[in-house]
Amino acid sequence: MSTAPAPRPTPRAGLLAIEAYVPGKSAVPPGVKLHKLSSNENPLGPSPRAMAAFAEAAKKLEVYPDGAATRLREAIGRRYGIDPARIVCGCGSDDLLSLLAYSYIGPGDEAIHSEHGFLIYDIAIRAAGGTPVVAPERGLTTDVDAVLARVTERTRVVFLANPNNPTGTYLPFSEVKRLHAGLRPDTLLVLDAAYAEYVRNNDYSSGLELAAEAGNVVMTRTFSKIHGLAALRVGWAYAPAPVCDAMNRIRGAFNVNLPAIEAGIAAMEDRAHEDAAVAHNARWAAWLTEALGALGLDVVPSVGNFLLVGFPQGRAAAADRFLAERGLVVRAVTSYGLPDHLRITVGTEEANRLVAAALRDFVATPAHG
């Protein structure tokens, strides 16, 4: 006689339909030197001042951190000339994006992101109980008209990665302002500017000014990229006071740890290290773009610290394996709807030259396709 399975707790409806986010891989064959180019990390590492602050914080690990991250918010405020009261810090910008989704999206609501936008948007929207709406891109770039065409009375949030990950493309500030002008005042525009510091184009803005002026704009930033603090997970948002109030009501009481706060303050104040990282990226992103383009590969023009590289149909996976065999770990982006592309972080000089040499060999060896 069969017995029915015992009841057990089940996740709420729709939760198991969410595809979990998979970080960039970092495995290579034994004995091969690893060059991790799959997560857009800073090849120069963190500021020495940030490392010293981190080490000093280790002497106080028994003490809870300041739940409001007051000194970190003040350091950010000094750097950018903005009100610290309108800054919310989080465990990476992913934490902040989720807090915004939980604050403004619920069952029956919609939120829009672009076709190849950051995967966390879809996860955060669904986790909040909302419905993601995908706007097609044009030339691997967010299409403002496509976004506006999908706005309905149920649209609560529009997520815009600018620059976008994984494409490396961006919208000039004039287009961001046009997008904002087309939204209702009760629709929140979230400008995810994780790679803003790398952009050198004169027509770009992170959105700080818009967030300062508008009642429905939030800009998020991270310390994981230009500041090289990915392991500490710390980010920040600049938002209207009512949005900050909503986020602060539901965020974790100590969502930024003490070492992250101290290292973040030091990193924010070390302009020389940041400038060096920007200069390194500008030089080697251009070098890699030219080198890979000369091989006949389709390199998408990027303003970030990574390149999206297109391969002949069906060959991206083979190129991924070929690079990994040489210790060069890059990011497959099939989950972004780009099965014929790989995303390659701009690394150290050694790593960049090895990538170019490896792909030259790959292109010249059809058997590996």
Salt bridges, closest charged atoms under 4 A:
GLU41 OE2 - LYS36 NZ 2.72
GLU56 OE1 - LYS59 NZ 3.10
ASP94 OD2 - ARG233 NH2 3.97
ASP109 OD2 - ARG156 NH1 3.51
GLU110 OE2 - ARG154 NH2 3.20
GLU115 OE2 - HIS116 NE2 3.68
ASP122 OD1 - ARG126 NE 2.81
ASP143 OD2 - ARG138 NH2 3.26
ASP145 OD1 - ARG178 NH1 2.87
GLU153 OE2 - ARG154 NH1 3.11
GLU175 OE2 - ARG178 NE 2.89
ASP186 OD1 - ARG184 NE 2.85
GLU197 OE2 - ARG221 NH2 3.36
ASP245 OD2 - ARG249 NE 2.91
GLU262 OE2 - ARG71 NH1 2.65
GLU269 OE1 - ARG49 NH2 3.99
GLU269 OE2 - ARG78 NH2 3.09
GLU274 OE2 - ARG79 NH2 2.99
ASP320 OD1 - LYS25 NZ 3.11
GLU349 OE2 - ARG353 NE 3.05
GLU350 OE1 - LYS33 NZ 2.97
GLU350 OE2 - HIS35 NE2 3.82
ASP361 OD2 - ARG326 NH1 2.89
